[in-house]
Amino acid sequence: MDVIRILIVLAVVLAALAGGGFAVWKSPIGDQIRDQRSQGEQGELVRMEEVGLGDIVRTVSAPGSIEPQTNVQISSQVSARVLAIPFREGEQVKAGDVVIRLDPQDLVAILESAKAGLRGQEARLGGSEARLINARLEFERLRSLFETGDVTKSELDVAEANYLQAQSDKKALEHGIEQAQAQIDQAEQDLANTTIVSPIDGVITSLNAEVGETVIVGTTNNPGSVIMEIADLSNMLLRAAVDEANIAPVQVGQEATVYINAYTDREYRGTVRRIGLKRQVSSDGTGTFEVEIGLELAEGETLFSGLSASTDIEVERVFDSIRVPTQAVLDRRVDDLPFEVRTTNDLVDTNKTFARVVYRVVDGKTVVTPVRVGASDLTGSQILEGLEEGDRIVTGPFRVLVNLRNDRSVRDEEAVEAEKAAQRARDAAGDADAGGSEGAAGSDERADEDTGGSDSGGSETDGSGTAEQGEDANAGEG
C-alpha cells in the first residue's frame, strides 16, 4: 500500500509540474523564452524603417526670460512726501493718467522765494541804471573840460573808470535777473513734477512706495529710487542667452519656438528681432549673446513678466531630402569595417579613426553602409550620400545598435509582433470552437437521457393498464 501511495503522489506532482510548465510556456514569460530561442536561430529583433524624403529643421536652443518690450521705471525728480497713489499694482493705466501725487508745499515756498529774488534783482537794476547815467554824464563833462585844459588827466581817468564800473554793475544785475528767472523756471518745473503721470498704456507691475513715505530723486543704477514700474504686457519678448559657440547662424528675422516653464501645454511662435553685439560673461564663465525674440500672442492674452523660458531658433531648413532617424546614424571604427568597404567606398576616409555608417537590411541581413550626413535636428538627419529612397535600414533599439555589426541576421520587430498577435487570435478562435463542440456534445447526451426516461415510463404505464384490464375480465367471468 505504501508503494501505491508513493506512486500516486509522484503522479500528482508530475501532473502539477506539467500543468505549470504548460502555463508558463503560454504566458508572456514563455513568449520571451521563445523569442530568445528564435533570435539565436532566426536573427536579432530590430526596428526597421524605409528611407524616405522629409524636411530637416536645424535649431539653436537657448534659455531666457519673458519680459515686456516696453517697461518704464517711474522715479521722482524731486524729493517730497507721497500724497496719493491713485492706482495699485496690477491695475491698467493709460498714457497721461496721474499715478503719483507728491506734497508740493516745500516747492511752493521755493518758487515764491525765487520770485522774490527776481523782484529784488529788478529793483537793484533800476538803481544801477541811474548810477550808469550819472557816471556817463560825469565822464563826458570832464572830457570836455580836459580838452579846454580846465581839468587834469587824472581826474578824467577817474571819471572814465567810474563810468565803466557802472556799466559792469548793470550787466551783472541783468545776468542776476536772468539767473533769478531760471530759478523760477526750475521751481515751477519741480512743482509740476509733484504730479507724475504714466508715459505709456500698460499695467503697474511693481509698486515700491506708499502714501506718507518720502521719495528721493531718482539716480542711475539706484533701484531704491524707483517708485513703480509700468509695462506693456500685450507686447512681450524673450531675452535669450545664446551660447557664443552657436551664435554664428542666428540672424534677425528667423522664426523660433518658445517654451515657457509655467505653461507646459503651450508653445509660442516668435521672430528674432535683435541680436546683441557685445559678448556677456555669466558667473560660471560662459560667454553668451543676448537675442531678443518677439512673441506672437493671441488677442487679449497677457503673460507674467520675468517667467523662465527656453527657445529653439530655426537657423536652417532643408526640404525634401533623404531623412533618417538620427539614432540610426552610427560611428564605427574604420579598422572594424569590412575590407571591401574600407577600400572601395569613397565615403570612408582611411586617414580618420571613425566613419559615419547606417545599417541597411538586405535579404534579412545587415549591410554596413557609409554615409555623408548633412543638417540634423532633434530627431532626424539629412543623408547627402550613401542611401537612396526606399532603402530599408535598422533604426533601433539603441541597445542593439550599439553592438550591431555587418552581415548579421535580423528580423523586423513589428512583423514578429503582428504575427504573434495573429497567432494569439487564431488560438483564441480555436479554443472557442473547441468549447462550442463540447457544449453541443453535452446537449446531445442530455437529450438522449431525457428520451430514454420518457420511453421507460410509457412502457410501465402500458403494462399496468393491461393487467388492470385482465383483472376486470376475470371478475366479469366469475
C-alpha positions in Angstrom: 0.0 0.0 0.0 2.9 2.4 0.8 4.3 1.9 -2.7 1.0 2.6 -4.3 0.6 5.8 -2.3 4.1 7.0 -3.3 3.3 6.3 -6.9 0.1 8.2 -6.7 1.8 11.2 -5.1 4.6 11.2 -7.7 1.9 11.1 -10.4 0.1 14.1 -8.9 3.4 16.1 -8.6 4.4 15.3 -12.2 0.9 16.3 -13.4 1.2 19.6 -11.5 4.6 20.3 -12.9 3.5 19.6 -16.4 0.5 21.9 -16.0 2.7 24.7 -14.5 5.2 24.3 -17.3 2.4 24.5 -19.9 1.0 27.7 -18.3 4.5 29.3 -18.2 5.0 28.3 -21.9 1.7 30.0 -22.8 2.4 33.1 -20.7 4.4 36.3 -21.7 7.4 34.8 -20.0 7.1 31.9 -22.4 6.9 34.3 -25.3 10.2 35.9 -24.1 11.8 32.4 -23.8 10.7 31.5 -27.3 11.8 34.9 -28.6 15.3 34.4 -27.2 15.5 31.0 -28.7 14.2 32.2 -32.1 16.7 35.2 -32.0 19.5 32.8 -31.8 18.1 30.7 -34.5 16.5 33.2 -36.9 18.1 36.6 -36.1 18.1 39.7 -33.8 14.8 41.5 -33.4 15.2 45.1 -34.6 13.1 48.1 -35.6 13.3 48.7 -39.4 12.2 51.7 -41.5 12.2 52.6 -45.1 14.3 55.6 -46.1 12.1 58.4 -47.3 12.1 62.1 -48.1 11.5 64.7 -45.3 12.2 68.2 -44.0 15.1 69.0 -41.7 14.9 72.0 -39.4 18.2 72.8 -37.6 17.7 74.8 -34.4 19.8 76.6 -31.8 18.5 76.3 -28.3 18.9 78.8 -25.5 17.4 79.7 -22.1 16.0 83.1 -21.3 13.2 85.0 -19.5 9.9 86.6 -20.7 9.9 90.4 -20.4 7.7 93.2 -21.8 9.2 95.0 -24.8 8.3 98.3 -23.2 9.0 98.6 -19.4 9.1 102.0 -17.7 10.6 102.6 -14.3 9.0 105.6 -12.6 11.2 107.7 -10.4 10.7 111.0 -8.7 12.6 114.1 -10.0 12.1 115.8 -6.6 12.3 114.8 -3.0 8.9 115.0 -1.4 6.3 113.1 0.6 3.8 110.9 -1.2 0.3 112.3 -1.0 -1.7 109.9 -3.2 -1.3 106.8 -5.3 -4.5 106.5 -7.4 -3.6 103.1 -9.0 -2.4 100.0 -7.3 -0.1 97.2 -8.5 -1.8 95.1 -11.3 -4.1 97.8 -12.5 -4.3 99.1 -16.0 -3.3 102.7 -16.8 -3.4 104.9 -19.8 -0.8 107.3 -21.1 -1.4 110.6 -19.2 -3.1 109.1 -16.1 -1.8 110.5 -12.8 -0.1 107.6 -11.0 1.6 109.5 -8.1 0.9 112.9 -6.3 3.7 114.4 -4.1 3.4 117.1 -1.5 4.1 120.4 -3.2 4.3 122.6 0.0 8.1 123.0 0.2 8.4 123.5 -3.6 5.8 126.3 -3.5 7.9 128.1 -0.9 11.0 127.7 -3.0 9.1 129.1 -6.0 7.9 132.2 -4.0 11.4 132.8 -2.8 12.7 132.7 -6.4 10.1 135.2 -7.5 11.1 137.5 -4.6 14.7 137.3 -5.6 13.8 138.2 -9.1 11.9 141.3 -7.9 14.9 142.3 -5.8 17.3 142.0 -8.7 15.0 144.1 -10.9 14.9 146.8 -8.2 18.7 146.9 -8.0 18.8 147.1 -11.7 16.9 150.4 -11.6 19.5 152.0 -9.2 22.3 150.6 -11.3 20.9 152.3 -14.5 20.7 155.6 -12.6 24.3 155.3 -11.5 25.4 154.4 -15.0 23.7 157.6 -16.4 25.3 159.8 -13.8 28.8 158.3 -14.4 28.4 158.7 -18.2 27.4 162.4 -17.8 30.3 163.0 -15.4 32.8 161.4 -17.8 31.5 163.4 -20.8 31.7 166.7 -18.8 35.2 166.1 -17.6 36.3 165.1 -21.1 35.1 168.5 -22.4 36.9 170.3 -19.6 40.1 168.3 -20.2 40.0 169.4 -23.9 40.0 173.1 -22.7 42.6 172.4 -20.1 40.4 173.0 -17.1 40.9 169.5 -15.5 43.8 167.3 -15.2 44.2 163.9 -17.0 43.9 162.0 -13.7 40.5 163.5 -13.0 39.4 162.4 -16.4 40.7 158.9 -15.9 38.8 158.6 -12.6 35.6 159.6 -14.3 36.1 157.1 -17.1 36.7 154.3 -14.6 33.5 155.2 -12.7 31.6 155.0 -15.9 33.0 151.6 -16.9 32.3 150.3 -13.4 28.6 151.5 -13.6 28.3 149.6 -17.0 29.7 146.4 -15.4 27.4 146.7 -12.4 24.4 147.0 -14.7 25.4 143.9 -16.8 25.9 141.9 -13.6 22.4 142.8 -12.4 20.9 141.9 -15.8 22.6 138.5 -15.5 21.4 138.2 -11.9 17.8 138.8 -13.2 18.3 136.0 -15.8 19.5 133.7 -13.1 16.6 134.6 -10.9 14.2 133.8 -13.8 15.9 130.5 -14.3 15.5 129.7 -10.6 11.8 130.4 -11.0 11.5 128.2 -14.0 13.3 125.4 -12.1 11.0 125.8 -9.1 7.9 125.8 -11.4 9.2 122.6 -13.1 9.9 121.0 -9.7 6.4 121.9 -8.6 5.0 120.4 -11.8 7.0 117.2 -11.1 5.0 116.6 -7.9 2.3 115.2 -10.3 3.7 112.1 -12.0 1.8 110.7 -15.0 2.1 107.4 -16.9 4.1 107.8 -20.2 2.6 104.6 -21.8 -0.5 102.4 -21.8 0.2 99.5 -19.6 -0.1 97.7 -16.3 1.6 98.6 -13.0 3.9 95.6 -12.4 5.7 96.9 -9.4 4.9 99.4 -6.6 7.7 100.3 -4.1 6.2 103.2 -2.2 3.1 104.0 -0.1 1.3 107.2 0.9 3.2 109.1 3.6 6.6 107.9 2.6 9.3 110.4 1.3 10.7 109.5 -2.1 14.2 110.6 -3.2 15.4 111.9 -6.5 16.0 109.0 -9.0 19.6 108.3 -9.8 21.3 105.9 -12.3 21.7 102.3 -11.1 19.9 103.1 -7.9 16.9 100.7 -7.6 15.9 102.2 -4.3 14.8 105.4 -6.1 12.3 103.5 -8.4 8.7 104.2 -7.2 6.9 101.9 -9.6 7.2 100.1 -12.9 4.7 100.2 -15.8 4.9 97.6 -18.5 3.0 96.9 -21.8 2.2 93.3 -21.2 0.4 92.9 -24.6 3.8 93.1 -26.4 6.2 90.6 -24.8 9.5 89.2 -25.9 12.0 86.6 -24.8 15.5 87.7 -23.9 17.6 84.6 -24.6 21.2 84.0 -23.8 22.7 82.2 -26.8 26.0 80.4 -26.3 28.8 82.1 -28.2 29.6 78.8 -30.0 26.0 78.8 -31.5 25.5 82.5 -32.3 27.0 82.5 -35.8 24.0 81.1 -37.7 21.4 83.2 -35.8 20.0 86.1 -37.8 17.3 88.8 -37.4 14.0 87.6 -38.9 14.4 83.9 -38.2 11.5 82.1 -36.7 11.6 80.5 -33.2 9.5 78.3 -30.9 9.3 79.5 -27.3 8.6 77.1 -24.4 7.5 78.8 -21.1 8.1 76.7 -18.0 4.9 77.8 -16.4 2.8 76.8 -19.4 3.9 73.3 -20.2 0.9 72.7 -22.5 1.6 75.7 -24.8 4.1 76.6 -27.4 4.6 80.2 -28.7 5.9 81.3 -32.0 8.3 84.2 -32.3 10.7 86.1 -34.5 14.3 87.2 -33.8 14.2 91.0 -33.5 17.6 91.9 -32.2 21.0 90.3 -31.6 23.3 91.8 -29.1 26.7 92.7 -30.4 28.6 92.5 -27.1 29.6 89.2 -25.5 28.4 88.8 -22.0 30.1 86.6 -19.4 28.0 84.8 -16.8 29.1 83.9 -13.3 30.3 80.5 -14.4 32.5 82.0 -17.1 30.2 81.0 -20.1 30.1 83.6 -22.9 26.7 84.4 -24.3 25.0 86.9 -26.6 21.6 88.4 -25.8 19.0 87.7 -28.5 15.5 89.3 -28.4 12.6 87.2 -29.8 9.2 88.9 -30.2 6.3 86.6 -29.2 3.1 86.2 -31.1 0.3 86.4 -28.6 -3.4 85.8 -29.1 -5.8 88.8 -28.9 -6.1 89.8 -25.3 -3.6 87.3 -24.0 -1.0 88.6 -21.5 2.0 86.9 -19.8 3.7 87.5 -16.5 6.9 89.4 -16.6 10.1 87.5 -15.6 8.9 84.0 -16.5 11.6 81.5 -17.2 11.6 80.0 -20.7 13.6 78.5 -23.5 13.6 78.7 -27.2 14.5 76.8 -30.4 15.6 79.2 -33.1 15.2 77.8 -36.6 18.6 78.6 -38.2 18.3 76.3 -41.2 15.6 74.5 -43.2 16.1 71.7 -45.7 13.1 70.5 -47.7 12.5 67.1 -49.4 15.8 65.5 -48.6 16.8 61.9 -47.7 15.9 61.8 -44.0 16.7 59.1 -41.4 16.3 59.0 -37.6 19.4 60.4 -36.0 19.8 57.3 -33.8 20.3 55.2 -36.9 23.5 57.1 -37.9 26.4 55.5 -36.0 30.2 56.0 -35.7 32.2 52.9 -36.4 36.0 52.5 -36.3 37.4 52.4 -39.9 39.5 49.4 -39.0 36.4 47.4 -38.0 34.7 47.9 -41.3 34.8 45.1 -43.9 37.9 45.2 -46.2 35.9 45.9 -49.4 34.0 48.7 -47.7 37.2 50.4 -46.4 39.0 50.1 -49.8 36.2 50.8 -52.3 33.8 53.3 -50.7 34.7 57.0 -51.3 32.8 58.0 -48.1 35.4 56.2 -45.9 38.4 58.3 -45.1 41.1 55.9 -44.1 43.1 58.8 -42.5 40.4 59.1 -39.9 39.6 56.9 -36.9 35.8 56.7 -37.3 33.3 56.7 -40.2 29.6 57.5 -40.2 27.5 54.5 -41.2 24.0 53.2 -41.4 23.0 49.6 -41.4 20.8 48.6 -44.4 18.8 45.3 -44.4 19.2 43.2 -47.5 17.7 39.7 -47.6 17.4 39.6 -43.8 21.0 40.6 -43.1 22.7 43.8 -42.2 24.9 45.7 -44.6 27.1 48.4 -43.2 26.8 51.5 -45.4 29.0 54.6 -45.0 27.1 57.8 -45.4 27.7 61.6 -45.6 25.5 63.5 -43.2 24.1 67.0 -43.7 21.9 69.1 -41.4 20.3 67.5 -38.3 17.5 68.4 -36.0 16.4 66.8 -32.7 15.1 63.6 -34.3 16.3 63.3 -37.9 19.4 63.7 -40.0 19.9 64.6 -43.7 21.8 62.0 -45.7 23.7 63.6 -48.6 25.3 60.4 -49.9 25.2 56.7 -49.3 21.4 56.0 -49.2 18.6 56.0 -51.7 14.9 56.5 -51.2 13.3 53.1 -50.4 16.3 51.5 -48.7 15.4 49.6 -45.6 17.6 50.4 -42.6 17.9 49.5 -38.9 16.6 52.3 -36.6 16.6 50.6 -33.2 16.5 49.8 -30.4 19.7 51.6 -29.2 20.9 48.6 -27.2 21.0 46.6 -30.4 22.5 49.4 -32.5 25.5 49.8 -30.1 26.7 46.3 -30.9 25.3 45.8 -34.4 27.8 44.6 -37.0 27.8 43.8 -40.7 26.2 40.6 -42.1 24.1 39.9 -39.0 20.7 38.2 -39.3 17.9 40.4 -38.2 14.1 40.3 -38.1 11.5 43.1 -38.1 10.2 43.6 -34.6 6.8 44.9 -35.9 6.3 42.0 -38.2 7.1 39.5 -35.5 4.7 41.2 -33.1 2.0 41.2 -35.8 2.5 37.5 -36.4 2.3 36.8 -32.6 -1.0 38.8 -32.4 -2.4 36.9 -35.4 -1.4 33.5 -33.8 -3.0 34.5 -30.5 -6.2 35.4 -32.3 -6.1 32.0 -34.1 -5.5 30.2 -30.8 -8.4 32.1 -29.2 -10.7 31.2 -32.1 -9.7 27.5 -31.9 -10.4 27.4 -28.1 -13.8 29.0 -28.7 -14.6 26.3 -31.4 -13.5 23.5 -29.1 -15.6 24.8 -26.3 -18.7 25.1 -28.6 -18.2 21.5 -29.8 -18.0 20.2 -26.2 -21.2 22.1 -25.3 -23.0 20.6 -28.3 -22.0 17.1 -27.4 -23.2 17.6 -23.8 -26.6 18.8 -25.0 -27.0 15.7 -27.2 -26.2 13.4 -24.3 -28.7 15.2 -22.1 -31.4 14.9 -24.9 -30.7 11.2 -25.2 -31.2 10.7 -21.5 -34.4 12.6 -21.5 -35.8 10.5 -24.4 -34.9 7.2 -22.7 -36.6 8.2 -19.5 -39.8 9.0 -21.4 -39.9 5.7 -23.2 -39.4 3.7 -20.0 -42.2 5.5 -18.3 -44.5 4.8 -21.2 -43.8 1.1 -21.1 -44.6 0.9 -17.4 -47.9 2.7 -18.0 -48.9 0.3 -20.8 -48.1 -2.8 -18.6 -50.2 -1.6 -15.7 -53.1 -0.8 -18.0 -53.0 -4.3 -19.5 -53.0 -6.0 -16.0 -56.0 -4.0 -14.9 -57.9 -5.0 -18.0 -57.2 -8.7 -17.3 -58.4 -8.4 -13.7 -61.6 -6.8 -14.9 -62.2 -9.6 -17.4 -61.8 -12.4 -14.8 -64.1 -10.6 -12.4 -66.8 -10.5 -15.1 -66.4 -14.1 -15.9 -66.9 -15.1 -12.2 
